[in-house]
Amino acid sequence: MGHEPHELLRLTSPAYGGDYNPEQWDEAAFAEDLELMAEAGVNLVSLGIFSWARLEPREGTYELDWLVEIVDRLHDAGIAVDLATATASPPAWMATDHPESLPMNADGVRLGFGSRQQYCPSSAVYRERSAALARELAERLGSHPGVVMWHIGNEYGCHTAECFCPACAQAFRDWLADRYGDVARLNATWGTDFWSQRYTSLEQVSPPAAMPTFHNPAQLLDWRRFSDHQLRSLMEAEARILREHSNLPVTTNFMGDFPATDYWRWAESLDIISDDSYPDPADPAAAHEVAWAGDLMRGLAEGRPWILMEQAPSAVQWRGRNSPKRPGQLLLWSLARVAHGADGILQFQWRQSRRGAETFHSGMVPHAGRASRTWDEVVATGRALKRLGAVLGEPVLAEAAVVLDWDSQWAMSSTIGPVELGERFEAARAWHRSLWEAGIATDIVPVRADLAGYRLIVVPAVFIDYPELARHLEQAAAAGAQVVVVGPTGVVDASAGAVLGGYLGSLRPLLGVRVSDHAALSGPVDQDDAGDLGGSRDSRGALVNRLSRAVGTPAAEAWTGLEAVGEPLRRVLDQMGSPTPDLRAGGWVEEVSLDEAPGDAGAGQGRAQADVVAVFDGRGGGVDLAGRSAITRRPVGGAGAAWYVAADLDTVSRAALLTLVCAHARVQPVVADLPDGVEAQRRGEVLFLLNHGDRAAEVAGVVGTDLLTGEACTGHVVLAPRSALVVRENTQRALA
C-alpha cells in the first residue's frame, strides 16, 4: 500500500455504487441501469464477481466478449469498474469433472454443488483454473481505461474456511514440514507425549477432523494458521498474475473481524483495503458495529482510507428475521463509515435479484424500482457523497489505540478451558465500544505496531505472550502513555503452551503483577435430582437434602463485585450518578499478586511497585477473592502508567475506569458534552456529527460550512433524528 484510494481510483468524490450483475438481466434492464446509475450518482461498480460460469463455460474455453462490451459501455457512461477475477464460485463443470475439487467437512463429507465457494483451497485443479482465469482477464482488460481496480475472489473463507480432504491433509503435512523441519520439533512444540499422541513421522499427522474427544490445542492452532495460509495463498497467487499484466490496484473484500482469516497478514498483499459490513438495524448497538469495522479497516490500511465494498441498502435476507434500515439510516451509516476513514461506499447489490438465494436481499434498485423508499434513499446518499470531495484522503487522528491479534484469538479458542470463549474479539469489542460511547477517536492496531504517539493503549485479552509487544508497551509508557492490559493476556506462548511462573509473562515487569490462577465463574449449574419435579436448584429437595444444601457455590454466580480503594476512581463513580454506581465484572476473574520487585533483580531496580486501584469485595461470585487485587496501576517514568484489569468489567465499570485513565492520559472526546445519540468524528478539518438517535439533537459551538448543504454553521446546529452534518471547520476552531 502506498497511494491513497482516491488517487489510485482517480476519484474526485467518494466512490459510490455496488456489485453489478448485468449477466442476470436482459438488454432492456442494462439500458435502464445506465439511466438509473446516472440518477443515483454511481461512479464505481464491482463487476463479474459471480461470472465464472459465463466467462469459462467449458474448461479452458473462454468467452469474454460480453464482459468487454459491458466495461466499454460503463466507461462511455462515466462509470468506473472494479473488475473481479470471478473465482469466488467455480462453475458446475469443475464439480462434475473434478469432484476432488469439492471441499470436505470435518466429518469426511464432500460438500456439493449448487451454493457458492464450493472449492477446496488446496485443490490443484481449482488453483490451476483460478490462476488461468485471472490471467485471461488481466491480459484482455488489464489496460482498459474503464477498469480502475482488481477485485480478487469474494469474502474468502465465508463458507469454506477449512477443508479436511486428502489434498488438504497432505498440504498440512507439507506446511508443518516447512514450519518445524522434522517430527521431533513438532512433538516438542505440540506436547504430544500427552495422551500418547507422539508421532514418529510427519506422514502420521492428519488434520484435526472429527475426534472422540478433545483435540490437541497446539495442533488446532497450527491448523487454523494453515487454513488461513491456504486461503491467503490463493489470493496472493492471483495478485501476482494481475500485477504481471496490469498496474491497477488490487483488493479483496474483507468481512470485518472475520475469525478465520488473519487480516493483518492479508493486508500486506493488497493496495486498497475494502470491507463488507452488515450491521443489524434491529440492534441498538449497530452504530458501534459501523465504527468498529471502520476503525479496524483503517488500521489494516495503516491509517490510510479504505473502501466499503458491500453494505445492504436496506434489509439482508440471511438472518432468521430481517429488518429493513430505518428512514435515514442508509445515509447516516454511510456517512459514519466515511467519518471512520472510508473513501468509498458500495452496496450489495445494484439491482435486487429476481431469483436465487439472495432474492430478498435488498438492492439499490429494489423489486419495486423507483416506487420505493429504498430508491429515494439511494439517490439521496449518492447526492450527499458527491459533495464530500474535500474529505478524500483526509486522515482520522486518534490518540487511543486498541490492540487486536487474530493469532491470540485462535489460541484462546483452541485451548480446552478455562472457559468457552467466542471467536469475535469480545473483549476488544467491549473496550472499543466503551471508548466510542465516550466519544474517543480510537485506532485498532496489531501486536507488532509502533505505539509511539498514542496516549492511551488498551490490550484486551491478547492471549499469547509477545515479548515484542511488551517492549513497545514499555516504551510507550515510558514516554507518558497510559497502558491498560486486560486479562486473560499473556497466558500461553505462540504454540499454546502455558506461560510458567505466573501468567502475563513478559508483561510482568511493566505491570508489576502476576496472575497466579484463573478463577472463572461457571454460572448457575442445573441439578438433576430424580426426586424433585422440575429438577430446580430451589426445589422442594432443599427441605431434605441436608448435605448439599449446606454447600456454598459462589462460582454459580454470573457476576463479581469490586470496590474502588483508590480515591480518584471513587470520585469518578460519585460523578457518574446518584446513587453512586458500584463496580462489577462478569464471569472472568483472576487471582493477582503484586510483585515486590517487578522483573528480575536487575530489571526491578528503580521500578515503582504497582498500586491497588480496586479489589474484589466478596459480592456475587467473588466470595473467595474478597480483598484481593482486581485493578492495579504501576507508575512508569514521569506521567506514564501500566494498569492491569483482572476481570471482565461490565459496561459501567469500564466507563468509570476509562474516565480515570483518560484523565491521566489527557485524552479527550472529539467533541465534549454531546447529547445522547450523537457521535462526533474528525477527518482532517472536517467534523462529522452523526445523530443515531430518534430525537432531534442540538449541538453548540459548531462553526464552519456544512458540506452536505453548503450552509454556514455559526455556532448552534440542530440534527434531525438519524441524520448528520459534515462540517468543514473554520481554521481557528480546527486548531483549537
Summary of the structure (lengths in Angstrom):
residues: 736
radius of gyration: 27.5
end to end distance: 32.3
largest distance: 85.6
contacts: 2522
relative contact order: 0.09
helix: 35%
strand: 21%
